Amino acid sequence: NDIDVVIIATPASAAKNIYEIAKANKIRGIWNFASVDLKDSETTKVSSVHLSDTLMMLSFKMHN
């Protein structure tokens, strides 16, 4: 299969291993929901979603 994007939604302890596997297989993008910061590489770009931040923004909006 030609995979372009991997979604990581695992515990932080597993995310780094998945990230390394994705880079080794030249996956072009990672959408990261794990609570660990992963950095862009030359071939793989990372977009991290910090659920605690978005939950805090939602709570703020609900109360204002």
DRENNU-473926 format. One record per residue: residue in three letters; x, y, z of N, C-alpha, C in turn. Coordinates in steps of 0.2 Angstrom, whole numbers, plus 5000, padded with zeros to 4 digits. Atoms other than C-alpha are relative to their C-alpha. Layout:
BEGIN
{pt 'ala', {X, Y, Z}, {X, Y, Z}, {X, Y, Z}},
...
***
This chain:
BEGIN
{pt 'asn', {5004, 4994, 5000}, {5000, 5000, 5000}, {5004, 5006, 5000}},
{pt 'asp', {4996, 4993, 4999}, {5006, 5018, 4997}, {4997, 5004, 5005}},
{pt 'ile', {5003, 4996, 4994}, {5003, 5026, 5014}, {5004, 5007, 5000}},
{pt 'asp', {4997, 4993, 4999}, {5006, 5045, 5015}, {5000, 5002, 5007}},
{pt 'val', {5001, 4998, 4994}, {4999, 5048, 5032}, {4999, 4995, 5005}},
{pt 'val', {5001, 5005, 4994}, {5000, 5039, 5049}, {4997, 5004, 5006}},
{pt 'ile', {5003, 4996, 4994}, {4989, 5044, 5064}, {5003, 4996, 5006}},
{pt 'ile', {4997, 5003, 4993}, {4998, 5040, 5081}, {4995, 5002, 5005}},
{pt 'ala', {5005, 4999, 4994}, {4985, 5038, 5095}, {5002, 4995, 5005}},
{pt 'thr', {4998, 5005, 4995}, {4995, 5028, 5107}, {5003, 5003, 5006}},
{pt 'pro', {4996, 4997, 4994}, {5003, 5030, 5124}, {5007, 5003, 4998}},
{pt 'ala', {4993, 4997, 5002}, {5019, 5041, 5123}, {5005, 4995, 4999}},
{pt 'ser', {4994, 5005, 5001}, {5030, 5026, 5126}, {5000, 4996, 4994}},
{pt 'ala', {5001, 5003, 5006}, {5024, 5018, 5110}, {5001, 5005, 4994}},
{pt 'ala', {5000, 4995, 5006}, {5024, 5034, 5099}, {5006, 5001, 4997}},
{pt 'lys', {4994, 4999, 5003}, {5042, 5036, 5097}, {5002, 4994, 4995}},
{pt 'asn', {4999, 5006, 5004}, {5044, 5018, 5090}, {4996, 5001, 4994}},
{pt 'ile', {5004, 5000, 5006}, {5030, 5021, 5078}, {5003, 5006, 4995}},
{pt 'tyr', {4997, 4994, 5004}, {5038, 5038, 5073}, {5006, 4997, 4996}},
{pt 'glu', {4994, 5003, 5003}, {5054, 5029, 5069}, {4999, 4996, 4994}},
{pt 'ile', {5002, 5004, 5005}, {5046, 5016, 5059}, {4997, 5004, 4994}},
{pt 'ala', {5003, 4996, 5005}, {5036, 5029, 5049}, {5005, 5003, 4996}},
{pt 'lys', {4994, 4996, 5004}, {5052, 5039, 5045}, {5004, 4995, 4996}},
{pt 'ala', {4996, 5005, 5004}, {5061, 5023, 5040}, {4996, 4998, 4994}},
{pt 'asn', {5004, 5002, 5006}, {5047, 5019, 5028}, {4998, 5006, 4996}},
{pt 'lys', {5001, 4994, 5004}, {5047, 5037, 5021}, {4992, 5002, 5000}},
{pt 'ile', {5007, 4997, 4999}, {5029, 5041, 5027}, {5001, 5007, 5000}},
{pt 'arg', {4999, 4993, 5001}, {5027, 5059, 5022}, {4997, 5004, 5006}},
{pt 'gly', {5003, 4996, 4995}, {5015, 5065, 5036}, {4998, 4995, 5006}},
{pt 'ile', {5002, 5003, 4994}, {5011, 5060, 5054}, {4995, 5005, 5004}},
{pt 'trp', {5004, 4997, 4996}, {4996, 5066, 5064}, {5000, 4997, 5007}},
{pt 'asn', {4998, 5003, 4993}, {5001, 5064, 5082}, {4995, 5002, 5005}},
{pt 'phe', {5005, 4998, 4994}, {4988, 5063, 5096}, {5004, 4997, 5006}},
{pt 'ala', {4997, 5002, 4994}, {5001, 5055, 5108}, {5003, 5006, 5004}},
{pt 'ser', {4997, 4994, 4995}, {5007, 5066, 5123}, {5007, 5000, 5000}},
{pt 'val', {4992, 4999, 5001}, {5025, 5067, 5116}, {5001, 5004, 4994}},
{pt 'asp', {4998, 4996, 5006}, {5033, 5079, 5105}, {5004, 4997, 4995}},
{pt 'leu', {4996, 5003, 5005}, {5039, 5072, 5089}, {5002, 5006, 4995}},
{pt 'lys', {4998, 4995, 5004}, {5049, 5083, 5077}, {5000, 4998, 4993}},
{pt 'asp', {4999, 5001, 5007}, {5049, 5085, 5058}, {5006, 4997, 4998}},
{pt 'ser', {4994, 5002, 5002}, {5062, 5076, 5049}, {5000, 5003, 4992}},
{pt 'glu', {5000, 4998, 5007}, {5068, 5079, 5031}, {4995, 4997, 4996}},
{pt 'thr', {5005, 5003, 5004}, {5056, 5067, 5024}, {4993, 4999, 5003}},
{pt 'thr', {5006, 5001, 4997}, {5042, 5066, 5037}, {4998, 5006, 5004}},
{pt 'lys', {5002, 4994, 4997}, {5032, 5081, 5043}, {4995, 4998, 5006}},
{pt 'val', {5004, 5002, 4994}, {5023, 5080, 5060}, {4995, 5006, 5002}},
{pt 'ser', {5005, 4995, 4997}, {5007, 5089, 5066}, {4997, 4997, 5006}},
{pt 'ser', {5002, 5003, 4994}, {5004, 5086, 5084}, {4993, 5004, 5003}},
{pt 'val', {5006, 4998, 4997}, {4987, 5088, 5093}, {5000, 4999, 5007}},
{pt 'his', {4999, 5001, 4993}, {4988, 5092, 5111}, {4993, 5001, 5003}},
{pt 'leu', {5007, 5000, 4998}, {4971, 5087, 5118}, {4999, 5004, 5006}},
{pt 'ser', {5002, 4996, 4994}, {4973, 5095, 5135}, {5000, 5008, 4998}},
{pt 'asp', {5000, 4993, 5002}, {4976, 5112, 5126}, {4993, 5001, 4997}},
{pt 'thr', {5007, 4999, 5004}, {4960, 5110, 5115}, {4995, 4999, 5005}},
{pt 'leu', {5005, 5001, 4995}, {4950, 5104, 5130}, {5000, 5006, 5004}},
{pt 'met', {5000, 4993, 4996}, {4956, 5120, 5140}, {4996, 5005, 4996}},
{pt 'met', {5003, 4995, 5004}, {4951, 5131, 5125}, {4992, 4999, 5000}},
{pt 'leu', {5007, 5002, 5000}, {4934, 5122, 5124}, {4996, 5002, 5007}},
{pt 'ser', {5002, 4999, 4993}, {4931, 5124, 5143}, {4999, 5008, 5000}},
{pt 'phe', {5000, 4993, 4999}, {4935, 5143, 5142}, {4995, 5003, 4995}},
{pt 'lys', {5006, 4998, 5004}, {4923, 5145, 5127}, {4993, 4999, 5003}},
{pt 'met', {5007, 5002, 4997}, {4909, 5137, 5137}, {4998, 5004, 5005}},
{pt 'his', {5002, 4996, 4994}, {4911, 5148, 5152}, {5001, 5007, 4998}},
{pt 'asn', {5000, 4992, 5001}, {4913, 5165, 5143}, {4995, 5001, 4994}},
***
